[in-house]
Amino acid sequence: MKPFIVVCDGMDKSIFETLQAVSEFDVHPEAKLNQDQVKELLPKASALVIRSSTTVKEEYLNLAPNLKYVIRAGAGTDNIDKLECQNRDVRVSNTPGANNNSAAEHAIALMMTVLRKTAAANATMKNGGWDKSKFTGNELANKKVGIVGFGQIGKIVAKRLAGFDPEVLFFDPSCESSDMSYCKKADSIEQIFSECDIITIHTPLMDATRGLISKDLLSKMQPHAILVNAARGGIADEDAVYETLKAGKIRGAGFDVFATEPLEKDSKLRELDNIVLTPHLGAATEEAQLRVGQMAVDQLKEFFINNNLLNEVRA
């Protein structure tokens, strides 16, 4: 019997057609499914290709007795219970690096949007306004930027910022130095929050980083500073972020990720004028989708045809 492949949360059309053309696979004919559809297919599924919308935890695993492989089309695997997968001999992979440039560029886009107030200005223009004086912003050039998490994405952010002549401080326990002359390691995360004009988060979500951006850290930020999170929801304490922004203690924020996704319709963050919100768009570029999809197809072929596991992620 051929492995039954279910693509849960979407895939580039051309890549999906490439996957369907693999004669060794039985591929469900739809490339984007709602969660009720996913649940209906779980009893037959040999492999799932997921993004952030599908959560592979005990409920789903109980419905999937034939499941052998889960591919997270992206880097973060916090929506997969990796230990439970290991206990059931379900292998897990991600597609490292495929989304990195898109995620880094989105973080910079959020910085610019917050600094120049372009989203709010656009909304006013669409409603017939011309409130030029209301939207005086700030330059990114020559600012001190703090990067929390100096892995692949954090380093790309630093590299892309080079043209703005920044001073970059980074904090990452696993990275001691940078070959970029304008990047220096901070003595502590507290130094990042107390000194930097712009702070951008690029750590994975794990026990050590859950709630890392706390009320105490936020209280150390300068009044003119901004905070950007295009990494993972749950790293920042959203209640503390709300209180800080509501009180006007910092200039603004840009968030692409949230502890609960989709963001609740009644979330207090939606009430604020000094935060830019986007619906987890970090990897939402055509280029990233092509790279992610091709990696996923290659990994499926290697696993089921060549008995070779690429990019395994374990608990």
N, C-alpha and C positions, 0 to 999 in steps of 0.2 A: 504493500500500500504506500502511495506517495505521501510525503509529509504535507500536512494541510497548513498553509501559511495564511495568517490573518494580519493584515495591515490595519491597525486600529485608528490612528489619528491623522491620517493623510500622508501622501507621498507625491513627489513630482510626477506628473502624468507620464512623461517619457520613461522615467525610471520604473514606474509601476508596470508599464507595458513590457519593459525589459525583464522584470521579475516574472510576469505572466508567461513569457516566452520560454522560460526554463522548463524543459520537458520533464525533468525529474520532480517538479513541484506541482501540487494542486493548490492554486492560489484563489482565495475568495475574491469574487469579481469586483467588489467595491473596495476602494482604497481609503475611505474615511467613514467611520461608523460611530453612531452614538453608543452610549454605554449599555443600553438595553440590547442593542444588536450584538455588541461584543459578548455580553453574557450568554446570549443564545448560541454563539459559535464556540464558546470555550470547551464544551465537551468533545468537540472534534479537533480542536487546535493542537498542532504539533509545535508551532512557533508563533509568537506574537511580536510584531514590530510596533512599538509604542512611542509616543512622545509624552508630553506632560499631562495630557487629559486622562489617560488611562493609568489606574493605580493597580499594580499587581501585588496584592497582599492576600491574606489568608482566604478571604471570601472568594476571590477569583481563582485562587489555586485549588480550592475545594471543588470548583466547578470544572476543573481542567485536568482530568486524570491522565490524558495523553500528552500533556505539555512537556516539551524537552528543552525549549530554548526561548529566551526573551531577549530581544534587542531593543535597547533604549536608543532611539534615533536622536542622539544628542549626547551631552557629557554627563549631566546630573542624573543619578539613579536613586534619589531619595524617594521616588514614588514606587520603588520596588522593594519588597521585603526580601532582601538578598539572603538572609540567614534561613528563612523559611524555604526559599528556593533551593538552597544547598541541601537542606534536610530532605527535600523531595527529589533530589537529583535533577533539578531544573537549572540549566546553565544560563548565565546572564552576561551579556556584553553591552558595551556602549560604542559610540562612534567618536572617539576622542579627536579633538582638533577641527572637526568639520564645521562647527559653528563658531569657532573662536573669533574670527575676524568680524563676523556679523554682530556678535555680542559686544565686542569691544567698540565697534562703531556706534552701536545703539547707545551705549553708555555716554559716549561723547555727544551724540545727538541730544540726549537728555540734558547734559550739561549746558549746551548751547540754548536749548529751548527754555530752560529755567533762567539762565543769565539774561537772555534777550527778550523774554516774555512773548515769544512768537506765537505760541498756541493761544494765549489769551487775546493777543492783538488780532489774530485771524478770526476768532469767534466774534469779536466786536465788529470787524469789517464786514463779515457775512451778515450781520444784523443792521448794516447801514451806517455804522459809526466811523469816526475818524479821530480817535482819541490819542493823538500822537504823544502828547505830553505825559499821558498816563502810563506809557509803556517804555519809559527810559530804562535801559538795562545796564549791563556791565560787560566788559570785555573778558575773554578768556586769556588773552595774552598776558604774559608775565605774572600769572597767578601761581600761588603755591598749591599744588595738587597732592592730596594724600590718597594713596592706593592701598586699600586693606585687602591683602591677598595678592601676592606677586608671582602667580603661576603663569601659564601661557596667556590667558586673557589679560591679566593685569599688565604683563609685559607689552602686549600689543597696544593696550591703551596708552602706556607710557611712550611707546614708539610713535603712535599716531599724533600724540600731543607735541611732538618735537618742534613742529613749525610754529607753535604758539610761544616759544621761548619760556617754558615753565621752569619752576623748581619743583621737583617731584620727591616726595618722601614716601617710602613704602614700608609696610609692616607685614612680615610673613616669617613665622618661626623657622620655616624650612628653607629660607633664602637669605644669604648673608650679604650679597653684593650684587651690583648691576654693572654691565659694561657700558651703559649709557651714562655719560658724564654728568648729566643733570639729575640723575636719580641717586638718592642716598637712602640708606636704611634708617628708619626712625628707631630711637631707643625703646619706644613703647607705643602701643596703640593710643595711649593717652596723649602722647606728643602729636600724633596725627590729628586728633580731634581738637586739640587746643591751638595748634599753629596754622592749620591749612585753611585756605579759602574755599577749596572744593574737595570733598571727600567722596570717593567712589569705591564701592564694595565689590570684590571679586573673589570671594572665598566659596568653597563648597558648603553645603548644608550638612552638618554632622553634629554630634553631641557637643563638641567643643565650640561650635560657632552658633548654635541655636540660641537666639536671644542675645547674641554678642553685642549688638548695637543697642545699648541699654539707656535708660533714663539718665544714669550717671555719666555715661560717655557723651550723650547728647548735650548735657549741661555744660560740657567743657568747650563746645563749639563757639566760635566768634559770631556776633550778631549778623555780620554780613555773609557768613558762610552758607554753602549749600551742600546737601547730601544726595547722592545718587546710588540707587540699588538696582542693578540689572543682573544680579547674580542669582540669588534664591530667596524666595519668601521664607520667613521664619528666622532669618539672620538678624533682622531688625525687629525690635519690639514696637509693633505698629501703634499701640496705645501711647507709648512714650513719644513716638514720632508725631502723632496727632497733637498731643498736648504741647509739644515743643513748637510746632508750627502754628497752632491755634493762638498761643501766647505771643507769637512773633519773636521768639528768642533767636531764630535763625532766619536767613533771607528766604530760603525755599528748599524744595526737594523735587527729585524726579524718581519715580518708582515704576519699574516694569514687572516686578514680581511680588507676590503676596503670600501670606501664611495659608490662606484659603483661596483657591482658584477654581472657577472665576471669582473675582472679588465680589463680596456680597453687595447687593443693590443698596442696602442701607448702611454700608460702611461709612464711618465718620470721615474717612479720608476724602470721600467724594464731596464733602461740604466745603473743603478748603480751596481758597483761591491761590495759595502759594505752594501748591504741589502739582506737578504734571504726572498724570497717570497713563500708562499704556498697558495693553492686555498681553503681557509676556511676548513681546515682539523681538526679543534679542536674537533669535535664530530665524526670524521670519523674513528671509531674503531668498530670492530665486537661486542665487549662487550657493547659499548654504544648503538649501533643500536638495540641490543636485548632488553636492558632496556627501551629505548625510545619506541620501537614498542609495547612492552607488556603493558606499561603504556597507550599508545594511545588506544589499543584494550580494555583495562579495562574501560577507560573513555567513549568510545563509548557505551559499554554495559550499563554502569551506566546511561548514559544520555538518551538513547533511550529505554532501557528495564525497568530500575528501576526509571526513572525520577529523577535522582540524578546527580548533577553537581559537578565534582571534579576539583580542581586546576583552578578555574575561574580566569581570568585576565581581569580587567576592566580599562577603560581609566583614 
